[in-house]
Amino acid sequence: MKFSYKTQGTCSTMIDLEVENNKIVDVHFTGGCNGNLQGISALIKGMDMDEVINRVEGIHCGRRTTSCPDQLSKALRMIKEEMGAQ
Protein backbone atom coordinates (compact mmCIF):
# COMPACT_ATOMS: atom_id res chain seq x y z
CA MET A 1 0.00 0.00 0.00
CA LYS A 2 1.14 3.53 -0.73
CA PHE A 3 0.94 6.35 1.78
CA SER A 4 1.87 10.04 1.92
CA TYR A 5 2.68 11.94 5.10
CA LYS A 6 2.96 15.73 5.34
CA THR A 7 5.87 16.49 7.65
CA GLN A 8 5.89 19.19 10.31
CA GLY A 9 8.87 21.18 11.60
CA THR A 10 11.43 19.89 9.08
CA CYS A 11 13.04 20.99 5.82
CA SER A 12 11.41 18.04 4.06
CA THR A 13 7.73 18.63 3.35
CA MET A 14 6.42 15.17 2.44
CA ILE A 15 7.27 11.51 2.88
CA ASP A 16 5.86 9.01 0.37
CA LEU A 17 6.04 5.38 1.48
CA GLU A 18 5.10 1.99 0.12
CA VAL A 19 4.57 -0.75 2.70
CA GLU A 20 3.74 -4.45 2.38
CA ASN A 21 3.43 -6.99 5.20
CA ASN A 22 4.81 -4.49 7.75
CA LYS A 23 7.96 -4.04 5.60
CA ILE A 24 9.09 -0.85 3.90
CA VAL A 25 9.18 -1.38 0.13
CA ASP A 26 9.99 2.19 -0.92
CA VAL A 27 10.36 5.63 0.65
CA HIS A 28 10.87 9.07 -0.87
CA PHE A 29 11.32 12.41 0.92
CA THR A 30 10.38 15.70 -0.75
CA GLY A 31 12.77 18.49 0.21
CA GLY A 32 15.30 18.27 3.00
CA CYS A 33 18.96 17.23 2.82
CA ASN A 34 18.91 15.21 -0.38
CA GLY A 35 22.00 13.04 0.17
CA ASN A 36 21.17 12.18 3.79
CA LEU A 37 17.57 11.36 2.99
CA GLN A 38 18.53 9.20 0.02
CA GLY A 39 20.86 7.34 2.38
CA ILE A 40 18.15 6.84 4.99
CA SER A 41 15.76 5.66 2.27
CA ALA A 42 18.27 3.12 0.95
CA LEU A 43 19.08 1.83 4.44
CA ILE A 44 15.49 1.24 5.55
CA LYS A 45 14.16 -0.46 2.40
CA GLY A 46 13.17 -4.00 3.33
CA MET A 47 13.19 -3.25 7.06
CA ASP A 48 10.32 -3.95 9.43
CA MET A 49 8.37 -0.78 10.25
CA ASP A 50 8.67 -1.36 14.01
CA GLU A 51 12.46 -1.65 13.77
CA VAL A 52 12.68 1.65 11.89
CA ILE A 53 10.41 3.36 14.43
CA ASN A 54 12.57 2.08 17.30
CA ARG A 55 15.76 3.34 15.65
CA VAL A 56 14.71 6.83 14.52
CA GLU A 57 11.92 8.00 16.83
CA GLY A 58 12.87 11.01 18.94
CA ILE A 59 15.88 12.14 16.89
CA HIS A 60 16.22 15.94 16.91
CA CYS A 61 17.74 18.17 14.23
CA GLY A 62 19.76 20.99 15.77
CA ARG A 63 17.50 22.96 18.10
CA ARG A 64 14.35 21.54 16.53
CA THR A 65 12.30 19.09 18.56
CA THR A 66 11.94 16.81 15.54
CA SER A 67 13.89 15.73 12.44
CA CYS A 68 13.27 14.00 9.13
CA PRO A 69 13.94 10.58 10.73
CA ASP A 70 11.58 11.44 13.63
CA GLN A 71 8.91 12.50 11.12
CA LEU A 72 9.46 9.17 9.36
CA SER A 73 8.65 7.39 12.64
CA LYS A 74 5.45 9.45 12.92
CA ALA A 75 4.52 8.53 9.34
CA LEU A 76 5.09 4.84 10.08
CA ARG A 77 2.97 5.03 13.24
CA MET A 78 0.18 6.65 11.19
CA ILE A 79 0.43 3.84 8.64
CA LYS A 80 0.27 1.20 11.37
CA GLU A 81 -2.87 2.86 12.78
CA GLU A 82 -4.51 3.03 9.34
CA MET A 83 -3.61 -0.58 8.55
CA GLY A 84 -4.93 -1.70 11.94
CA ALA A 85 -8.24 0.04 11.26
CA GLN A 86 -8.79 -1.95 8.08
N, C-alpha and C positions, 0 to 999 in steps of 0.2 A: 504494500500500500504506500502511496505517496502522500506526504504531508508538507505543509509550509508553516513556518513559525516566524512571526514578526518579533525581532529582538527589541530589547529595551536597555538603554544605557550603555550601548557599545557602538563602535565604529561600523560594524557590520549591521545591516538593516533587516536581513532575512536569512533564514536557514531552510533549505529545501532538503527533505530526507525521504529515502525509500527504505522501508522496513518489511522484512518477511520473517515469520517465526521467531520474533524477538531479536533478530539479528539485523544489523545495519548493512544494507545493500549498497546505498549510495548517499552521499551528503555533499551539499554545495552551499557555501556562504556567499552572500551578496555584500560587497563592501568589505571593509576591514583590512587587516594586514595580509595581503594576498599569499605570500609565500608561507607564512605560518599557518594560515587556514587551509591551504592545500596540503600541507604536511599533516595537520590534524585529521583532515578528511581521509588521506591515504592510510594513516595509522589505524583509524577506527573501523574501516570497511571490514565486514565480516565479524566484528565483535558483537557480543551480547550487549543489549541496551543497558542492562543493570550494571555490567562491568564498567561501561563508559560513564554512567552516572556516578558510580562510586569513585572513579578516578578524577573527574573534572568538576564535580559540584563544589561550589564555594570558592573557586579560584577568583582572585581579584585582579584587576588590571590597573596598576598604578594606584591612584587614590580612589578609583571607582570601587563601588561595592559589588561589582559584577565583572564579567569578562565574556569574550566569545565562547570559551569552553564552558563557563557557568551557564550561559544562555543555551548552549547545546544541551546541558543536563535538564534545563527547564523544558526545552522542546521535547526531549525524550520522555520526561514525566507526563507531559500533555498527551503524547502519543499513547503511552501506556494506559492512561485514563480513558482515552477515546476507544482504544481497542478492548478494554475491559467492559465498556458500556455496550459493546456490540453483542 
